[in-house]
Amino acid sequence: MKGSGYGVLMDIVLGIVGAVVGGLLLGIFGIHGEGLIGSIVVAILGAVFLIWLSRRLKKA
């Protein structure tokens, strides 16, 4: 993602929490990552969403 971010440590924490949130949110909608590749895709989507959301809130 473009931008300066929050620093390496905070970006890692946001990525991990985002992966968990992504798994929970997609699970609510009935979308489950099957196998290793599916789990990685779900984790990436959740992490990107949470980092995007945190940067939007930071600007406000």
C-alpha distance matrix in Angstrom:
0.0 3.8 6.6 9.0 8.6 12.0 12.9 13.1 15.6 14.3 10.8 13.1 15.4 12.9 11.8 15.6 16.7 14.1 15.6 19.0 18.4 17.0 20.2 22.4 21.2 21.3 24.6 26.0 25.4 27.1 24.2 24.4 22.7 25.7 25.8 23.3 21.0 21.1 20.3 17.3 15.9 16.8 15.2 11.8 12.2 13.4 10.9 7.9 10.5 11.6 8.6 8.2 12.0 12.3 10.4 12.6 15.5 15.0 15.4 18.5
3.8 0.0 3.8 7.0 8.1 11.9 13.0 14.0 16.9 15.6 12.6 15.4 17.6 15.3 14.9 18.6 19.6 17.3 19.1 22.3 21.6 20.4 23.7 25.7 24.3 24.7 28.1 29.2 28.6 30.5 27.7 28.1 26.5 29.5 29.5 27.0 24.6 24.8 24.1 21.0 19.7 20.5 19.0 15.6 15.8 16.8 14.3 11.3 13.4 14.2 10.8 9.9 13.4 13.3 10.5 12.6 15.6 14.4 14.2 17.6
6.6 3.8 0.0 3.7 5.7 9.4 10.8 12.7 15.5 14.0 11.7 15.1 17.0 14.8 15.3 19.0 19.6 17.8 20.1 23.1 22.2 21.7 25.1 26.8 25.6 26.4 29.6 30.6 30.3 32.4 29.9 30.2 28.8 31.9 31.9 29.3 27.3 27.3 26.2 23.3 22.2 22.7 20.7 17.7 17.9 18.3 15.4 13.0 14.7 14.6 10.9 10.4 13.2 12.2 9.0 11.5 14.0 12.0 11.8 15.6
9.0 7.0 3.7 0.0 3.8 6.7 7.7 10.1 12.9 11.8 10.2 13.7 15.5 14.1 15.0 18.4 19.2 18.1 20.5 23.3 22.8 22.8 26.0 27.6 26.8 27.9 30.9 31.9 32.1 34.1 31.6 31.6 30.1 33.2 32.9 30.1 28.4 28.7 27.2 24.2 23.7 24.0 21.6 18.9 19.6 19.5 16.2 14.5 16.3 15.4 11.6 12.2 14.6 12.6 9.8 13.0 14.6 12.0 12.5 16.2
8.6 8.1 5.7 3.8 0.0 3.8 5.7 8.1 10.2 8.4 6.9 10.6 12.0 10.4 11.7 15.0 15.5 14.7 17.2 19.8 19.3 19.6 22.8 24.2 23.6 25.0 27.8 28.8 29.2 31.2 28.9 28.8 27.4 30.6 30.4 27.7 26.4 26.4 24.5 21.8 21.5 21.4 18.7 16.5 17.2 16.5 13.2 12.0 13.7 12.2 8.5 9.9 11.9 9.6 7.7 11.3 12.5 10.2 11.8 15.1
12.0 11.9 9.4 6.7 3.8 0.0 3.8 6.9 7.9 5.7 6.0 9.5 10.2 9.4 11.5 14.2 14.5 14.6 17.3 19.3 19.0 20.0 23.0 24.1 23.9 25.7 28.1 29.1 30.0 32.0 29.9 29.6 28.3 31.5 31.2 28.5 27.6 27.6 25.3 22.8 23.0 22.5 19.4 17.8 18.8 17.4 14.0 13.8 15.1 12.8 9.6 11.8 12.9 9.7 8.9 12.6 12.7 10.1 12.6 15.5
12.9 13.0 10.8 7.7 5.7 3.8 0.0 3.8 5.7 5.6 6.0 8.6 10.2 10.6 12.0 14.4 15.5 15.9 18.1 20.2 20.6 21.5 24.1 25.6 25.8 27.3 29.6 30.9 31.9 33.5 31.2 30.5 28.9 31.8 31.1 28.0 27.3 27.8 25.4 22.7 23.3 23.2 19.9 18.3 20.0 18.8 15.2 15.3 17.3 15.1 11.9 14.5 16.1 13.1 12.4 16.2 16.4 13.8 16.2 19.2
13.1 14.0 12.7 10.1 8.1 6.9 3.8 0.0 3.8 5.7 5.2 6.2 8.7 10.0 10.4 12.4 14.4 15.0 16.4 18.7 19.8 20.5 22.6 24.5 25.1 26.3 28.3 30.1 31.1 32.4 29.9 28.8 26.8 29.4 28.4 25.2 24.7 25.5 23.0 20.2 21.3 21.5 18.0 16.6 18.8 17.9 14.1 14.8 17.3 15.3 12.4 15.5 17.3 14.8 14.6 18.4 18.8 16.7 19.2 22.2
15.6 16.9 15.5 12.9 10.2 7.9 5.7 3.8 0.0 3.8 5.5 5.2 6.3 8.7 9.8 10.8 12.4 14.0 15.4 17.0 18.3 19.6 21.5 23.0 24.1 25.6 27.2 28.9 30.4 31.6 29.3 28.1 26.4 29.0 28.0 24.9 25.0 25.5 22.6 20.2 21.7 21.3 17.7 17.0 19.2 17.6 14.0 15.6 17.6 15.0 12.9 16.4 17.5 14.7 15.4 19.1 18.8 17.0 20.0 22.5
14.3 15.6 14.0 11.8 8.4 5.7 5.6 5.7 3.8 0.0 3.8 5.4 5.0 6.0 8.4 9.9 10.5 11.8 14.0 15.5 16.0 17.6 19.8 21.0 21.7 23.5 25.3 26.6 28.1 29.6 27.6 26.8 25.5 28.5 27.9 25.2 25.0 25.0 22.1 20.0 21.0 20.1 16.6 16.0 17.6 15.5 12.1 13.5 14.9 12.0 10.0 13.4 14.0 11.1 12.1 15.6 15.2 13.5 16.7 19.0
10.8 12.6 11.7 10.2 6.9 6.0 6.0 5.2 5.5 3.8 0.0 3.8 5.5 5.0 6.0 8.6 9.9 10.1 12.0 14.3 14.9 15.6 18.1 19.7 20.1 21.5 23.6 25.1 26.2 27.6 25.3 24.5 23.0 26.0 25.5 22.7 22.1 22.1 19.6 17.2 17.8 17.4 14.0 12.8 14.5 13.0 9.4 10.3 12.4 10.1 7.6 11.0 12.5 10.3 10.9 14.5 14.9 13.6 16.4 19.0
13.1 15.4 15.1 13.7 10.6 9.5 8.6 6.2 5.2 5.4 3.8 0.0 3.8 5.4 5.0 6.2 8.6 9.6 10.5 12.6 14.1 14.9 16.7 18.6 19.6 20.8 22.5 24.4 25.7 26.7 24.3 23.0 21.2 23.9 23.0 20.1 20.0 20.3 17.5 15.2 16.6 16.2 12.5 12.0 14.4 12.8 9.3 11.3 13.6 11.5 9.9 13.6 15.0 13.1 14.3 17.7 18.0 17.1 20.0 22.4
15.4 17.6 17.0 15.5 12.0 10.2 10.2 8.7 6.3 5.0 5.5 3.8 0.0 3.8 5.4 5.2 6.2 8.3 9.9 10.9 12.2 13.9 15.6 16.8 18.1 19.8 21.2 22.8 24.5 25.7 23.8 22.6 21.3 24.2 23.7 21.1 21.4 21.1 18.0 16.3 17.7 16.5 12.9 13.2 14.9 12.5 9.5 12.1 13.5 10.5 9.9 13.7 14.1 12.0 14.0 17.2 16.7 16.2 19.5 21.3
12.9 15.3 14.8 14.1 10.4 9.4 10.6 10.0 8.7 6.0 5.0 5.4 3.8 0.0 3.8 5.5 5.2 5.7 8.4 9.9 10.1 11.5 14.0 15.1 15.6 17.5 19.3 20.6 22.0 23.6 21.7 21.0 20.1 23.3 23.2 21.0 20.7 20.0 17.2 15.6 16.1 14.6 11.4 11.3 12.3 9.7 6.7 8.9 9.8 6.8 6.3 10.0 10.4 8.6 10.9 13.7 13.6 13.5 16.7 18.4
11.8 14.9 15.3 15.0 11.7 11.5 12.0 10.4 9.8 8.4 6.0 5.0 5.4 3.8 0.0 3.8 5.6 5.0 6.1 8.8 9.7 10.1 12.2 14.2 14.9 15.9 17.9 19.8 20.8 22.0 19.6 18.6 17.2 20.2 20.0 17.5 17.0 16.6 13.9 12.0 12.7 11.7 8.3 7.9 9.7 7.8 4.5 7.2 9.2 7.4 7.0 10.6 11.8 11.0 12.8 15.6 16.1 16.3 19.0 21.0
15.6 18.6 19.0 18.4 15.0 14.2 14.4 12.4 10.8 9.9 8.6 6.2 5.2 5.5 3.8 0.0 3.8 5.3 5.1 6.5 8.7 9.8 10.9 12.7 14.3 15.5 16.7 18.8 20.4 21.1 19.1 17.5 16.2 19.0 18.6 16.2 16.6 16.1 12.9 11.6 13.2 11.7 8.1 9.3 11.3 8.9 6.7 10.3 11.7 9.7 10.3 13.8 14.4 13.6 15.9 18.5 18.6 18.9 22.0 23.6
16.7 19.6 19.6 19.2 15.5 14.5 15.5 14.4 12.4 10.5 9.9 8.6 6.2 5.2 5.6 3.8 0.0 3.8 5.4 5.2 6.2 8.5 9.9 10.7 12.2 14.1 15.2 16.7 18.6 19.9 18.4 17.3 16.8 19.9 20.2 18.4 18.7 17.5 14.3 13.8 14.7 12.3 9.3 10.9 11.6 8.3 7.1 10.6 10.6 7.9 9.6 12.9 12.5 11.8 14.8 16.8 16.4 17.2 20.5 21.5
14.1 17.3 17.8 18.1 14.7 14.6 15.9 15.0 14.0 11.8 10.1 9.6 8.3 5.7 5.0 5.3 3.8 0.0 3.8 5.4 4.9 5.8 8.4 9.7 10.1 11.7 13.7 15.1 16.4 17.9 16.0 15.5 15.0 18.4 19.0 17.3 17.0 15.5 12.8 12.0 12.0 9.7 7.1 8.0 8.1 4.7 3.8 7.2 7.0 5.1 7.4 10.1 10.1 10.4 13.1 14.8 15.1 16.3 19.1 20.2
15.6 19.1 20.1 20.5 17.2 17.3 18.1 16.4 15.4 14.0 12.0 10.5 9.9 8.4 6.1 5.1 5.4 3.8 0.0 3.8 5.5 5.0 6.2 8.7 9.9 10.5 12.0 14.3 15.5 16.2 14.0 12.8 11.8 15.0 15.3 13.6 13.6 12.2 9.2 8.7 9.4 7.0 4.0 6.4 7.4 4.7 4.9 8.5 9.1 8.5 10.4 12.9 13.4 14.0 16.4 18.2 18.7 20.0 22.6 23.9
19.0 22.3 23.1 23.3 19.8 19.3 20.2 18.7 17.0 15.5 14.3 12.6 10.9 9.9 8.8 6.5 5.2 5.4 3.8 0.0 3.8 5.4 5.2 6.3 8.7 10.1 10.5 12.5 14.6 15.3 13.8 12.5 12.3 15.4 16.0 14.9 15.6 13.7 10.5 11.2 12.1 9.0 6.9 10.0 10.3 7.2 8.2 11.7 11.4 10.1 12.8 15.3 14.8 15.3 18.3 19.8 19.7 21.2 24.1 24.9
18.4 21.6 22.2 22.8 19.3 19.0 20.6 19.8 18.3 16.0 14.9 14.1 12.2 10.1 9.7 8.7 6.2 4.9 5.5 3.8 0.0 3.8 5.4 5.1 6.0 8.4 9.6 10.6 12.6 14.1 13.1 12.8 13.4 16.9 18.2 17.5 17.5 15.1 12.5 13.2 13.0 9.6 8.4 10.6 9.7 6.0 7.9 10.8 9.3 8.1 11.4 13.3 12.2 13.2 16.4 17.2 17.1 19.1 21.8 22.2
17.0 20.4 21.7 22.8 19.6 20.0 21.5 20.5 19.6 17.6 15.6 14.9 13.9 11.5 10.1 9.8 8.5 5.8 5.0 5.4 3.8 0.0 3.8 5.4 5.2 5.9 8.2 9.9 10.8 12.1 10.3 10.2 10.5 14.2 15.8 15.2 14.6 12.0 10.0 10.6 9.7 6.1 6.0 8.1 6.5 3.6 6.9 9.1 7.9 8.4 11.5 12.7 12.5 14.3 16.8 17.5 18.2 20.3 22.5 23.2
20.2 23.7 25.1 26.0 22.8 23.0 24.1 22.6 21.5 19.8 18.1 16.7 15.6 14.0 12.2 10.9 9.9 8.4 6.2 5.2 5.4 3.8 0.0 3.8 5.6 5.4 5.9 8.6 10.1 10.3 8.7 7.6 8.2 11.6 13.2 13.1 13.3 10.5 8.1 10.0 9.8 6.1 6.5 9.7 9.0 6.9 9.8 12.4 11.7 11.9 15.0 16.5 16.2 17.8 20.5 21.3 21.7 23.8 26.2 26.8
22.4 25.7 26.8 27.6 24.2 24.1 25.6 24.5 23.0 21.0 19.7 18.6 16.8 15.1 14.2 12.7 10.7 9.7 8.7 6.3 5.1 5.4 3.8 0.0 3.8 5.6 5.0 6.3 8.9 9.8 9.6 9.3 11.1 14.2 16.2 16.6 16.9 13.9 11.7 13.8 13.4 9.6 10.1 13.0 11.7 9.0 12.0 14.5 12.8 12.6 16.1 17.4 16.3 17.9 21.0 21.4 21.3 23.7 26.2 26.2
21.2 24.3 25.6 26.8 23.6 23.9 25.8 25.1 24.1 21.7 20.1 19.6 18.1 15.6 14.9 14.3 12.2 10.1 9.9 8.7 6.0 5.2 5.6 3.8 0.0 3.8 5.3 5.2 6.7 8.9 8.7 9.9 11.9 15.3 17.8 18.2 17.8 14.5 13.1 14.7 13.4 9.7 10.8 12.9 10.5 8.3 11.8 13.4 11.0 11.5 15.2 15.7 14.4 16.7 19.5 19.3 19.6 22.3 24.4 24.3
21.3 24.7 26.4 27.9 25.0 25.7 27.3 26.3 25.6 23.5 21.5 20.8 19.8 17.5 15.9 15.5 14.1 11.7 10.5 10.1 8.4 5.9 5.4 5.6 3.8 0.0 3.8 5.4 5.1 6.3 5.1 6.6 8.8 12.2 15.0 15.8 15.1 11.5 10.9 12.9 11.1 7.6 10.0 12.0 9.6 8.7 12.4 13.7 11.9 13.4 16.7 16.9 16.4 19.0 21.4 21.3 22.1 24.7 26.5 26.7
24.6 28.1 29.6 30.9 27.8 28.1 29.6 28.3 27.2 25.3 23.6 22.5 21.2 19.3 17.9 16.7 15.2 13.7 12.0 10.5 9.6 8.2 5.9 5.0 5.3 3.8 0.0 3.8 5.3 4.9 5.3 5.7 8.8 11.6 14.4 15.8 15.9 12.3 11.4 14.1 13.2 9.7 11.8 14.5 12.8 11.5 15.0 16.9 15.3 16.1 19.5 20.2 19.5 21.7 24.4 24.4 24.8 27.5 29.5 29.6
26.0 29.2 30.6 31.9 28.8 29.1 30.9 30.1 28.9 26.6 25.1 24.4 22.8 20.6 19.8 18.8 16.7 15.1 14.3 12.5 10.6 9.9 8.6 6.3 5.2 5.4 3.8 0.0 3.8 5.4 7.5 9.2 12.4 15.1 18.2 19.6 19.5 15.9 15.0 17.6 16.3 12.7 14.7 17.1 14.7 13.1 16.7 18.3 16.0 16.7 20.3 20.6 19.3 21.6 24.5 24.0 24.1 27.1 29.0 28.6
25.4 28.6 30.3 32.1 29.2 30.0 31.9 31.1 30.4 28.1 26.2 25.7 24.5 22.0 20.8 20.4 18.6 16.4 15.5 14.6 12.6 10.8 10.1 8.9 6.7 5.1 5.3 3.8 0.0 3.8 5.6 8.7 12.0 14.6 18.0 19.6 18.9 15.1 15.1 17.5 15.5 12.4 15.1 16.9 14.1 13.4 17.2 18.1 15.8 17.3 20.8 20.5 19.5 22.4 24.8 24.0 24.7 27.8 29.2 28.9
27.1 30.5 32.4 34.1 31.2 32.0 33.5 32.4 31.6 29.6 27.6 26.7 25.7 23.6 22.0 21.1 19.9 17.9 16.2 15.3 14.1 12.1 10.3 9.8 8.9 6.3 4.9 5.4 3.8 0.0 3.8 6.3 9.9 11.9 15.4 17.6 17.2 13.4 13.8 16.6 15.0 12.2 15.2 17.4 15.2 14.9 18.6 19.7 18.0 19.6 22.9 23.0 22.4 25.1 27.5 27.0 27.8 30.7 32.3 32.2
24.2 27.7 29.9 31.6 28.9 29.9 31.2 29.9 29.3 27.6 25.3 24.3 23.8 21.7 19.6 19.1 18.4 16.0 14.0 13.8 13.1 10.3 8.7 9.6 8.7 5.1 5.3 7.5 5.6 3.8 0.0 3.8 6.8 9.2 12.7 14.5 13.7 9.9 10.6 13.2 11.4 8.9 12.3 14.2 12.2 12.5 16.1 17.1 15.9 17.9 20.9 21.0 20.9 23.6 25.8 25.6 26.8 29.4 31.0 31.3
24.4 28.1 30.2 31.6 28.8 29.6 30.5 28.8 28.1 26.8 24.5 23.0 22.6 21.0 18.6 17.5 17.3 15.5 12.8 12.5 12.8 10.2 7.6 9.3 9.9 6.6 5.7 9.2 8.7 6.3 3.8 0.0 3.8 6.0 9.3 11.3 11.2 7.5 7.8 11.0 10.1 7.9 10.8 13.3 12.3 12.5 15.7 17.3 16.8 18.3 21.1 21.9 22.1 24.3 26.6 27.0 28.0 30.3 32.2 32.8
22.7 26.5 28.8 30.1 27.4 28.3 28.9 26.8 26.4 25.5 23.0 21.2 21.3 20.1 17.2 16.2 16.8 15.0 11.8 12.3 13.4 10.5 8.2 11.1 11.9 8.8 8.8 12.4 12.0 9.9 6.8 3.8 0.0 3.8 6.3 7.7 7.4 3.8 4.5 7.7 7.3 6.2 9.0 11.3 11.2 12.0 14.5 16.2 16.5 18.1 20.4 21.4 22.2 24.2 26.1 27.0 28.2 30.2 32.1 33.1
25.7 29.5 31.9 33.2 30.6 31.5 31.8 29.4 29.0 28.5 26.0 23.9 24.2 23.3 20.2 19.0 19.9 18.4 15.0 15.4 16.9 14.2 11.6 14.2 15.3 12.2 11.6 15.1 14.6 11.9 9.2 6.0 3.8 0.0 3.8 6.8 7.3 4.9 6.4 9.6 9.9 9.7 12.1 14.3 14.6 15.6 17.9 19.6 20.2 21.8 23.9 25.0 25.9 27.8 29.7 30.7 32.0 33.8 35.7 36.8
25.8 29.5 31.9 32.9 30.4 31.2 31.1 28.4 28.0 27.9 25.5 23.0 23.7 23.2 20.0 18.6 20.2 19.0 15.3 16.0 18.2 15.8 13.2 16.2 17.8 15.0 14.4 18.2 18.0 15.4 12.7 9.3 6.3 3.8 0.0 3.8 5.7 5.5 6.3 8.7 10.2 10.9 12.3 14.4 15.7 16.7 18.4 20.2 21.4 22.8 24.4 25.9 27.2 28.7 30.5 31.9 33.2 34.7 36.7 38.1
23.3 27.0 29.3 30.1 27.7 28.5 28.0 25.2 24.9 25.2 22.7 20.1 21.1 21.0 17.5 16.2 18.4 17.3 13.6 14.9 17.5 15.2 13.1 16.6 18.2 15.8 15.8 19.6 19.6 17.6 14.5 11.3 7.7 6.8 3.8 0.0 3.8 5.5 5.2 6.2 8.7 10.0 10.6 12.3 14.4 15.5 16.4 18.3 20.0 21.2 22.4 24.2 25.7 26.9 28.5 30.2 31.6 32.7 34.9 36.6
21.0 24.6 27.3 28.4 26.4 27.6 27.3 24.7 25.0 25.0 22.1 20.0 21.4 20.7 17.0 16.6 18.7 17.0 13.6 15.6 17.5 14.6 13.3 16.9 17.8 15.1 15.9 19.5 18.9 17.2 13.7 11.2 7.4 7.3 5.7 3.8 0.0 3.8 5.4 5.1 6.2 8.7 9.9 10.6 12.4 14.3 15.3 16.5 18.3 20.1 21.1 22.4 24.3 25.8 27.0 28.5 30.3 31.5 33.2 35.0
21.1 24.8 27.3 28.7 26.4 27.6 27.8 25.5 25.5 25.0 22.1 20.3 21.1 20.0 16.6 16.1 17.5 15.5 12.2 13.7 15.1 12.0 10.5 13.9 14.5 11.5 12.3 15.9 15.1 13.4 9.9 7.5 3.8 4.9 5.5 5.5 3.8 0.0 3.8 5.4 5.1 6.2 8.6 9.9 10.7 12.4 14.2 15.4 16.6 18.4 20.1 21.1 22.5 24.4 25.9 27.0 28.7 30.2 32.0 33.5
20.3 24.1 26.2 27.2 24.5 25.3 25.4 23.0 22.6 22.1 19.6 17.5 18.0 17.2 13.9 12.9 14.3 12.8 9.2 10.5 12.5 10.0 8.1 11.7 13.1 10.9 11.4 15.0 15.1 13.8 10.6 7.8 4.5 6.4 6.3 5.2 5.4 3.8 0.0 3.8 5.5 5.2 6.1 8.6 10.0 10.6 12.1 14.2 15.4 16.5 18.2 19.8 21.0 22.5 24.3 25.7 27.0 28.4 30.5 32.0
17.3 21.0 23.3 24.2 21.8 22.8 22.7 20.2 20.2 20.0 17.2 15.2 16.3 15.6 12.0 11.6 13.8 12.0 8.7 11.2 13.2 10.6 10.0 13.8 14.7 12.9 14.1 17.6 17.5 16.6 13.2 11.0 7.7 9.6 8.7 6.2 5.1 5.4 3.8 0.0 3.8 5.5 5.1 6.1 8.6 9.9 10.4 12.1 14.1 15.4 16.3 18.0 19.8 21.0 22.4 24.2 25.7 26.7 28.7 30.5
15.9 19.7 22.2 23.7 21.5 23.0 23.3 21.3 21.7 21.0 17.8 16.6 17.7 16.1 12.7 13.2 14.7 12.0 9.4 12.1 13.0 9.7 9.8 13.4 13.4 11.1 13.2 16.3 15.5 15.0 11.4 10.1 7.3 9.9 10.2 8.7 6.2 5.1 5.5 3.8 0.0 3.8 5.4 5.1 6.2 8.6 9.9 10.6 12.2 14.3 15.4 16.3 18.2 20.0 21.2 22.5 24.3 25.7 27.3 29.0
16.8 20.5 22.7 24.0 21.4 22.5 23.2 21.5 21.3 20.1 17.4 16.2 16.5 14.6 11.7 11.7 12.3 9.7 7.0 9.0 9.6 6.1 6.1 9.6 9.7 7.6 9.7 12.7 12.4 12.2 8.9 7.9 6.2 9.7 10.9 10.0 8.7 6.2 5.2 5.5 3.8 0.0 3.8 5.5 5.2 6.2 8.6 10.0 10.6 12.3 14.3 15.3 16.4 18.3 20.1 21.1 22.6 24.3 26.1 27.4
15.2 19.0 20.7 21.6 18.7 19.4 19.9 18.0 17.7 16.6 14.0 12.5 12.9 11.4 8.3 8.1 9.3 7.1 4.0 6.9 8.4 6.0 6.5 10.1 10.8 10.0 11.8 14.7 15.1 15.2 12.3 10.8 9.0 12.1 12.3 10.6 9.9 8.6 6.1 5.1 5.4 3.8 0.0 3.8 5.5 5.2 6.1 8.5 9.9 10.6 12.2 14.0 15.3 16.4 18.3 19.9 21.1 22.3 24.6 26.1
11.8 15.6 17.7 18.9 16.5 17.8 18.3 16.6 17.0 16.0 12.8 12.0 13.2 11.3 7.9 9.3 10.9 8.0 6.4 10.0 10.6 8.1 9.7 13.0 12.9 12.0 14.5 17.1 16.9 17.4 14.2 13.3 11.3 14.3 14.4 12.3 10.6 9.9 8.6 6.1 5.1 5.5 3.8 0.0 3.8 5.5 5.1 6.0 8.4 9.9 10.5 12.0 14.0 15.3 16.4 18.1 19.9 20.9 22.7 24.6
12.2 15.8 17.9 19.6 17.2 18.8 20.0 18.8 19.2 17.6 14.5 14.4 14.9 12.3 9.7 11.3 11.6 8.1 7.4 10.3 9.7 6.5 9.0 11.7 10.5 9.6 12.8 14.7 14.1 15.2 12.2 12.3 11.2 14.6 15.7 14.4 12.4 10.7 10.0 8.6 6.2 5.2 5.5 3.8 0.0 3.8 5.5 5.3 6.1 8.7 10.1 10.5 12.1 14.3 15.5 16.4 18.3 19.9 21.4 22.9
13.4 16.8 18.3 19.5 16.5 17.4 18.8 17.9 17.6 15.5 13.0 12.8 12.5 9.7 7.8 8.9 8.3 4.7 4.7 7.2 6.0 3.6 6.9 9.0 8.3 8.7 11.5 13.1 13.4 14.9 12.5 12.5 12.0 15.6 16.7 15.5 14.3 12.4 10.6 9.9 8.6 6.2 5.2 5.5 3.8 0.0 3.8 5.5 5.1 6.2 8.6 9.8 10.5 12.2 14.3 15.3 16.5 18.2 20.2 21.4
10.9 14.3 15.4 16.2 13.2 14.0 15.2 14.1 14.0 12.1 9.4 9.3 9.5 6.7 4.5 6.7 7.1 3.8 4.9 8.2 7.9 6.9 9.8 12.0 11.8 12.4 15.0 16.7 17.2 18.6 16.1 15.7 14.5 17.9 18.4 16.4 15.3 14.2 12.1 10.4 9.9 8.6 6.1 5.1 5.5 3.8 0.0 3.8 5.4 5.2 6.1 8.4 9.8 10.6 12.3 14.2 15.4 16.4 18.6 20.3
7.9 11.3 13.0 14.5 12.0 13.8 15.3 14.8 15.6 13.5 10.3 11.3 12.1 8.9 7.2 10.3 10.6 7.2 8.5 11.7 10.8 9.1 12.4 14.5 13.4 13.7 16.9 18.3 18.1 19.7 17.1 17.3 16.2 19.6 20.2 18.3 16.5 15.4 14.2 12.1 10.6 10.0 8.5 6.0 5.3 5.5 3.8 0.0 3.8 5.6 5.2 6.0 8.5 9.9 10.6 12.2 14.2 15.2 16.8 18.7
10.5 13.4 14.7 16.3 13.7 15.1 17.3 17.3 17.6 14.9 12.4 13.6 13.5 9.8 9.2 11.7 10.6 7.0 9.1 11.4 9.3 7.9 11.7 12.8 11.0 11.9 15.3 16.0 15.8 18.0 15.9 16.8 16.5 20.2 21.4 20.0 18.3 16.6 15.4 14.1 12.2 10.6 9.9 8.4 6.1 5.1 5.4 3.8 0.0 3.8 5.6 5.1 6.0 8.6 10.0 10.5 12.3 14.1 15.6 16.9
11.6 14.2 14.6 15.4 12.2 12.8 15.1 15.3 15.0 12.0 10.1 11.5 10.5 6.8 7.4 9.7 7.9 5.1 8.5 10.1 8.1 8.4 11.9 12.6 11.5 13.4 16.1 16.7 17.3 19.6 17.9 18.3 18.1 21.8 22.8 21.2 20.1 18.4 16.5 15.4 14.3 12.3 10.6 9.9 8.7 6.2 5.2 5.6 3.8 0.0 3.8 5.4 5.0 6.1 8.6 9.8 10.5 12.1 14.4 15.5
8.6 10.8 10.9 11.6 8.5 9.6 11.9 12.4 12.9 10.0 7.6 9.9 9.9 6.3 7.0 10.3 9.6 7.4 10.4 12.8 11.4 11.5 15.0 16.1 15.2 16.7 19.5 20.3 20.8 22.9 20.9 21.1 20.4 23.9 24.4 22.4 21.1 20.1 18.2 16.3 15.4 14.3 12.2 10.5 10.1 8.6 6.1 5.2 5.6 3.8 0.0 3.8 5.4 5.1 6.2 8.6 9.9 10.4 12.6 14.6
8.2 9.9 10.4 12.2 9.9 11.8 14.5 15.5 16.4 13.4 11.0 13.6 13.7 10.0 10.6 13.8 12.9 10.1 12.9 15.3 13.3 12.7 16.5 17.4 15.7 16.9 20.2 20.6 20.5 23.0 21.0 21.9 21.4 25.0 25.9 24.2 22.4 21.1 19.8 18.0 16.3 15.3 14.0 12.0 10.5 9.8 8.4 6.0 5.1 5.4 3.8 0.0 3.8 5.5 5.3 6.3 8.8 9.9 11.0 12.9
12.0 13.4 13.2 14.6 11.9 12.9 16.1 17.3 17.5 14.0 12.5 15.0 14.1 10.4 11.8 14.4 12.5 10.1 13.4 14.8 12.2 12.5 16.2 16.3 14.4 16.4 19.5 19.3 19.5 22.4 20.9 22.1 22.2 25.9 27.2 25.7 24.3 22.5 21.0 19.8 18.2 16.4 15.3 14.0 12.1 10.5 9.8 8.5 6.0 5.0 5.4 3.8 0.0 3.8 5.4 5.1 6.2 8.6 10.1 11.0
12.3 13.3 12.2 12.6 9.6 9.7 13.1 14.8 14.7 11.1 10.3 13.1 12.0 8.6 11.0 13.6 11.8 10.4 14.0 15.3 13.2 14.3 17.8 17.9 16.7 19.0 21.7 21.6 22.4 25.1 23.6 24.3 24.2 27.8 28.7 26.9 25.8 24.4 22.5 21.0 20.0 18.3 16.4 15.3 14.3 12.2 10.6 9.9 8.6 6.1 5.1 5.5 3.8 0.0 3.8 5.4 5.1 6.1 8.8 10.1
10.4 10.5 9.0 9.8 7.7 8.9 12.4 14.6 15.4 12.1 10.9 14.3 14.0 10.9 12.8 15.9 14.8 13.1 16.4 18.3 16.4 16.8 20.5 21.0 19.5 21.4 24.4 24.5 24.8 27.5 25.8 26.6 26.1 29.7 30.5 28.5 27.0 25.9 24.3 22.4 21.2 20.1 18.3 16.4 15.5 14.3 12.3 10.6 10.0 8.6 6.2 5.3 5.4 3.8 0.0 3.8 5.4 4.9 6.4 8.9
12.6 12.6 11.5 13.0 11.3 12.6 16.2 18.4 19.1 15.6 14.5 17.7 17.2 13.7 15.6 18.5 16.8 14.8 18.2 19.8 17.2 17.5 21.3 21.4 19.3 21.3 24.4 24.0 24.0 27.0 25.6 27.0 27.0 30.7 31.9 30.2 28.5 27.0 25.7 24.2 22.5 21.1 19.9 18.1 16.4 15.3 14.2 12.2 10.5 9.8 8.6 6.3 5.1 5.4 3.8 0.0 3.8 5.4 5.4 6.7
15.5 15.6 14.0 14.6 12.5 12.7 16.4 18.8 18.8 15.2 14.9 18.0 16.7 13.6 16.1 18.6 16.4 15.1 18.7 19.7 17.1 18.2 21.7 21.3 19.6 22.1 24.8 24.1 24.7 27.8 26.8 28.0 28.2 32.0 33.2 31.6 30.3 28.7 27.0 25.7 24.3 22.6 21.1 19.9 18.3 16.5 15.4 14.2 12.3 10.5 9.9 8.8 6.2 5.1 5.4 3.8 0.0 3.8 5.4 5.2
15.0 14.4 12.0 12.0 10.2 10.1 13.8 16.7 17.0 13.5 13.6 17.1 16.2 13.5 16.3 18.9 17.2 16.3 20.0 21.2 19.1 20.3 23.8 23.7 22.3 24.7 27.5 27.1 27.8 30.7 29.4 30.3 30.2 33.8 34.7 32.7 31.5 30.2 28.4 26.7 25.7 24.3 22.3 20.9 19.9 18.2 16.4 15.2 14.1 12.1 10.4 9.9 8.6 6.1 4.9 5.4 3.8 0.0 3.8 5.5
15.4 14.2 11.8 12.5 11.8 12.6 16.2 19.2 20.0 16.7 16.4 20.0 19.5 16.7 19.0 22.0 20.5 19.1 22.6 24.1 21.8 22.5 26.2 26.2 24.4 26.5 29.5 29.0 29.2 32.3 31.0 32.2 32.1 35.7 36.7 34.9 33.2 32.0 30.5 28.7 27.3 26.1 24.6 22.7 21.4 20.2 18.6 16.8 15.6 14.4 12.6 11.0 10.1 8.8 6.4 5.4 5.4 3.8 0.0 3.8
18.5 17.6 15.6 16.2 15.1 15.5 19.2 22.2 22.5 19.0 19.0 22.4 21.3 18.4 21.0 23.6 21.5 20.2 23.9 24.9 22.2 23.2 26.8 26.2 24.3 26.7 29.6 28.6 28.9 32.2 31.3 32.8 33.1 36.8 38.1 36.6 35.0 33.5 32.0 30.5 29.0 27.4 26.1 24.6 22.9 21.4 20.3 18.7 16.9 15.5 14.6 12.9 11.0 10.1 8.9 6.7 5.2 5.5 3.8 0.0
